[in-house]
Amino acid sequence: MSNSQRGSVRFRNVRKDFGSFTAIHDLDLEIEPGTLVTLLGPSGCGKTTTLRMLAGLETPSAGTIEIGGHDVTRLPANERDVAMVFQSYALFPHMSVLDNVAYGLEAGGQSKAEARENAHAGLALVGLEGYGARLPAELSGGQQQRVAVARALVLEPQVLLLDEPLSNLDARLRRRVRTEIRELQQRLGFTAVYVTHDQEEALAVSDRIVVMESGLVAQEGPPRELYEEPASEFIADFMGEANVLACEVLDIAEGRATVQVGGLRHTLPTRKAARPGPAKLAVRANAIRLEAGGDASLPGRIQSSAYLGDHVEYEVELASGTIFVVDNATTDPLPPATDVSIGFRDRGIALITA
């Protein structure tokens, strides 16, 4: 295996059936070495099944899986050069933290002394030097998660697999631990495949995001591209709750489209696939400007408002339906029943082409 291939992953036309139900449809996906790729999607989309096939815990019904350029499709889990961090951490409660980290090394044939030396180094990697004598129950949830990561990393796998690794942590701790995982991955340069249903988490940690829907890849690409250029209504809604509005594309020139929503015209960057005619516009909640009264080229009426400290959330009724708006102007919130004019900001708006 060449160094350039180590840590690479390739799914070639992989299908997974459970009886008459097809969970994964002809998955063709390539993961470059040294990158963190997140499989993202709602429950039942196939992301965890994909991860389990990569780990060797499920066998594809068709197609091949390669790790480091080698076909591992029929290899059992213990013969694949991967390590998995589970949602539940799966630490042995009766073993010390050091013994938990050393367990896989000893099972792989290292002497006890060598395994413990490497386990100490693994704990230092994740900032837990000096915690080796403690039991898992004596650690916080975030510390237990780091032990699980250390236990996987000391095996020096080609690919680290993380299955909803932060779901058992509170919101503040999730932010801290996801930053630690990302910094560790970038510092050590290992390949990681990360599964989550949390869009914010995926945006924060990933080099690339693969959004899955009903066993298919709905869209893949860098986080910014998926957020700012959703290819479909599903992606626009899933990646940050965009308002999807019917529009008319009036003109396309030099990579920009002029669209009309009601009486409002707006110009925005567009993809090559766009063409004049009826279309849909994905508008983020914070990309909408509200003005009491105004010229009302796109009129609306506030149904409800909620003050949340650093911003105000509004539900605004348009002729075409209700939209959700987030406004950072908190000094004088607009009360319900206020007639408003809708405007769009320069960013946070995308033309849906599929």
C-alpha atoms as one frame of an Amber mdcrd trajectory, in Angstrom:
protein
   0.000   0.000   0.000   1.373   3.432  -0.934   1.374   6.197   1.657  -0.934
   8.175  -0.634  -3.567   5.442  -0.338  -3.349   4.828   3.407  -6.591   5.953
   4.987  -8.498   6.205   1.712 -12.042   4.803   1.575 -14.069   3.867  -1.480
 -17.625   2.580  -1.760 -18.307   1.199  -5.238 -21.991   0.703  -6.099 -22.757
  -0.575  -2.606 -26.291  -1.735  -1.856 -27.639  -3.012   1.442 -30.912  -4.914
   1.715 -32.716  -5.998   4.849 -35.160  -8.528   3.476 -37.314  -6.712   0.928
 -36.240  -3.277   2.238 -33.286  -1.547   0.579 -31.498   0.649   3.123 -28.670
   1.788   0.828 -29.062   2.256  -2.930 -25.932   1.908  -5.114 -23.670   4.068
  -2.963 -20.627   5.372  -4.837 -18.500   7.442  -2.479 -14.807   8.260  -2.138
 -13.103   9.603   0.997  -9.637  11.071   0.670  -6.896  10.233   3.199  -6.491
  12.655   6.095  -9.958  14.158   5.819 -12.926  14.173   8.174 -16.092  13.325
   6.277 -19.480  13.460   7.978 -22.457  11.328   7.013 -25.429  13.512   7.867
 -29.142  12.976   7.646 -32.385  12.292   9.505 -33.154   9.002  11.243 -33.534
   6.147   8.803 -31.556   7.794   5.985 -28.859   5.082   5.930 -25.900   6.887
   7.492 -25.364   4.446  10.375 -25.818   1.432   8.078 -23.109   2.897   5.829
 -20.753   3.308   8.791 -21.449  -0.232  10.015 -20.666  -1.647   6.569 -17.358
   0.222   6.613 -16.636  -1.158  10.090 -17.439  -4.724   9.022 -20.484  -4.973
  11.299 -22.810  -5.298   8.276 -22.131  -7.005   4.948 -23.133  -5.269   1.692
 -25.732  -7.026  -0.450 -23.865  -5.830  -3.550 -20.840  -3.712  -4.460 -17.387
  -3.385  -2.904 -15.742  -1.422  -0.102 -12.050  -0.523  -0.208  -9.814   0.782
   2.584  -6.328   1.916   1.660  -6.819   0.576  -1.852  -7.627  -2.974  -0.665
 -10.993  -4.708  -1.018 -12.334  -5.367   2.493 -15.933  -6.126   1.520 -15.928
  -9.669   2.936 -13.377  -9.190   5.700 -14.632  -9.481   9.298 -14.461  -6.426
  11.547 -11.321  -7.576  13.405  -9.364  -7.845  10.144 -10.070  -4.298   8.980
  -7.690  -1.514   9.870 -10.374   0.666  11.438 -11.392   1.637  14.964 -14.805
   2.762  16.104 -15.943   5.235  18.756 -19.458   4.291  19.776 -22.305   6.534
  20.873 -22.333   4.822  24.291 -18.498   5.031  24.648 -18.526   1.268  25.521
 -15.924   1.604  28.290 -15.385  -1.283  30.700 -16.717   0.083  34.024 -14.587
  -2.237  36.209 -11.313  -1.324  34.469  -9.211   1.748  35.054  -8.999   4.361
  32.319  -5.467   3.197  31.480  -6.557  -0.444  31.226  -9.485   0.559  29.009
  -7.129   2.257  26.575  -4.559  -0.555  26.724  -7.116  -3.354  26.263  -7.155
  -3.374  22.470  -3.368  -3.202  22.291  -2.945  -6.218  24.564  -5.637  -8.111
  22.642  -3.632  -7.347  19.484  -0.501  -8.971  20.880   1.436  -6.207  22.595
   3.061  -6.979  25.927   1.410  -5.481  28.988   4.283  -3.062  29.518   4.282
  -1.881  25.897   0.493  -1.577  25.825   0.464   0.524  28.995   3.223   2.786
  27.657   1.237   3.374  24.462  -1.959   3.868  26.478  -0.265   6.614  28.525
   0.738   8.285  25.243  -2.839   7.968  23.960  -4.267   9.634  27.066  -1.755
  12.457  26.704  -2.938  12.964  23.116  -6.467  13.708  24.291  -5.462  15.796
  27.292  -6.048  13.149  29.979  -2.496  12.581  31.179  -2.646  11.658  34.847
  -6.171  10.209  34.673  -5.109   6.606  34.006  -5.810   5.263  37.506  -9.407
   6.486  37.624 -12.483   4.432  36.820 -14.802   5.620  34.000 -17.505   6.477
  36.551 -15.129   9.016  38.125 -14.930  11.005  34.868 -17.291  13.501  33.290
 -19.141  12.618  30.103 -16.698  14.631  28.021 -13.716  12.925  29.633 -15.254
   9.487  29.019 -15.689  10.424  25.373 -12.021  11.374  25.149 -11.038   8.042
  26.684 -13.054   6.278  23.973 -11.248   8.333  21.314  -7.842   7.570  22.883
  -8.646   3.849  22.980  -9.384   3.943  19.254  -6.408   6.129  18.299  -3.742
   4.008  20.025  -4.595   1.201  17.602  -3.286   3.508  14.836  -6.126   2.617
  12.468  -6.245   3.735   8.863  -9.716   5.104   9.507 -11.395   6.287  12.709
 -15.175   5.808  12.745 -17.334   7.935  15.055 -21.004   7.017  15.503 -23.007
   9.930  16.997 -20.101  10.496  19.417 -21.531  13.569  21.156 -25.198  12.672
  21.488 -24.924  11.846  25.205 -23.387  15.218  26.118 -25.121  18.470  27.012
 -25.048  21.343  24.513 -22.113  23.260  26.007 -19.984  20.123  26.386 -20.829
  19.043  22.819 -19.356  22.279  21.496 -16.135  21.802  23.446 -15.628  18.118
  22.644 -16.390  18.520  18.927 -13.699  21.220  18.799 -11.260  18.878  20.544
 -12.011  16.045  18.112 -11.547  18.321  15.105  -8.283  19.787  16.410  -6.961
  16.284  17.159  -7.892  15.023  13.684  -6.191  17.976  12.000  -3.087  17.717
  14.181  -2.599  13.965  13.649  -3.919  13.889  10.077  -5.918  10.665  10.350
  -8.942   9.838   8.201 -12.245  10.015  10.060 -15.810   9.128   9.098 -18.274
  10.814  11.422 -22.005  10.105  11.700 -24.467  12.616  13.124 -27.978  13.971
  12.616 -26.923  17.376  13.981 -26.373  19.922  11.199 -24.436  22.369  13.385
 -22.099  19.598  14.517 -21.481  18.537  10.916 -20.752  22.103   9.816 -18.286
  22.574  12.682 -16.109  19.470  12.263 -16.152  18.432   8.609 -13.928  18.791
   5.579 -16.827  17.373   3.572 -20.431  16.531   4.378 -22.423  13.761   2.718
 -26.144  14.374   3.245 -28.180  11.189   2.897 -31.895  10.795   2.231 -33.690
   7.427   2.043 -30.492   5.484   1.372 -29.226   7.852  -1.316 -26.651  10.649
  -1.347 -28.734  13.815  -1.679 -25.701  16.133  -1.917 -22.051  16.123  -0.886
 -19.416  18.819  -0.642 -17.663  21.258   1.710 -19.810  22.584   4.581 -20.072
  26.116   3.183 -21.189  24.834  -0.228 -23.973  22.704   1.215 -25.210  25.527
   3.426 -25.008  28.320   0.874 -25.760  26.366  -2.321 -28.335  23.666  -1.512
 -29.117  21.547  -4.558 -32.661  20.650  -3.507 -35.502  21.694  -1.247 -34.622
  18.819   1.105 -31.040  20.062   1.519 -32.146  23.678   1.943 -34.550  22.727
   4.721 -32.286  20.178   6.426 -29.180  22.386   6.421 -30.527  25.151   8.602
 -34.290  25.450   8.191 -34.446  27.648   5.113 -37.679  29.234   3.972 -38.467
  27.859   0.510 -40.337  30.397  -1.631 -41.731  30.112  -5.135 -40.077  32.578
  -7.507 -39.686  33.438 -11.172 -36.197  33.582 -12.697 -36.350  36.628 -14.972
 -32.806  36.755 -16.289 -29.416  35.033 -16.003 -26.206  36.840 -16.936 -22.561
  36.416 -15.933 -23.323  33.906 -13.195 -26.068  35.957 -11.566 -29.811  35.506
 -11.671 -32.529  38.107 -11.265 -35.550  36.595  -9.550 -38.955  37.876  -8.566
 -40.926  36.871  -5.469 -44.299  38.585  -5.469 -43.451  42.197  -6.319 -39.878
  41.927  -4.972 -36.914  41.573  -7.343 -33.529  40.328  -6.156 -30.234  39.456
  -7.865 -28.034  36.650  -6.558 -25.215  34.313  -7.681 -26.459  31.174  -9.396
 -25.343  27.828 -10.755 -24.864  27.028 -14.403 -27.900  24.717 -14.320 -30.322
  27.565 -13.607 -32.534  28.852 -16.408 -35.348  31.394 -16.748 -38.808  30.361
 -15.586 -40.517  29.157 -12.398 -38.142  28.071  -9.633 -37.705  27.989  -5.871
 -35.620  30.177  -3.628 -34.049  29.002  -0.360 -33.935  31.938   2.050 -32.261
  31.591   5.444 -34.130  33.005   8.422 -31.392  35.583   9.074 -31.303  36.694
   5.405 -34.690  38.435   5.633 -35.118  42.109   6.478 -38.335  43.359   8.036
 -39.501  46.970   7.821 -42.693  48.245   9.339 -44.770  49.698   6.529 -42.298
  50.491   3.734 -42.976  50.167   0.012 -44.425  46.669   0.565 -43.272  45.178
  -2.747 -43.479  41.936  -0.769 -45.957  42.600   2.060 -46.442  40.487   5.164
 -47.949  40.592   8.628 -46.258  39.465  11.836 -48.112  36.576  13.421 -45.885
  36.104  16.458 -42.571  37.235  17.905 -40.243  35.816  20.545 -37.416  37.732
  22.233 -34.379  35.469  22.846 -31.794  37.868  24.214 -29.459  38.407  21.268
 -32.131  38.085  18.578 -35.868  38.104  17.944 -37.685  35.296  16.129 -40.725
  36.145  14.029 -43.341  34.192  12.173 -44.546  36.324   9.284 -47.575  35.605
   7.130 -47.173  36.227   3.384 -49.785  35.721   0.697 -47.990  32.465  -0.169
 -47.665  31.152   3.410 -45.732  31.621   6.653 -41.995  32.329   6.848 -39.594
  32.212   9.798 -37.357  35.235  10.403 -34.441  35.804  12.783 -33.602  39.470
  13.411 -30.617  40.686  15.457 -32.266  44.075  15.991 -33.611  43.587  19.517
 -34.085  47.192  20.707 -37.634  47.648  19.434 -39.164  44.280  18.493 -42.129
  44.496  16.150 -45.361  43.366  17.826 -47.801  40.831  16.356 -50.265  42.162
  13.760 -47.688  44.674  12.438 -47.788  45.042   8.653 -44.264  44.766   7.257
 -42.363  44.909   3.992 -40.018  41.997   3.280 -36.499  42.489   1.901 -33.566
  40.141   1.305 -29.970  40.535   2.420 -27.015  39.816   0.121 -26.090  36.441
   1.676 -28.062  33.422   2.804 -30.184  33.098  -0.349 -29.819  30.385  -2.977
 -31.668  29.381  -6.113 -32.724  25.726  -5.968 -32.036  24.023  -9.271 -33.344
  20.530  -8.512
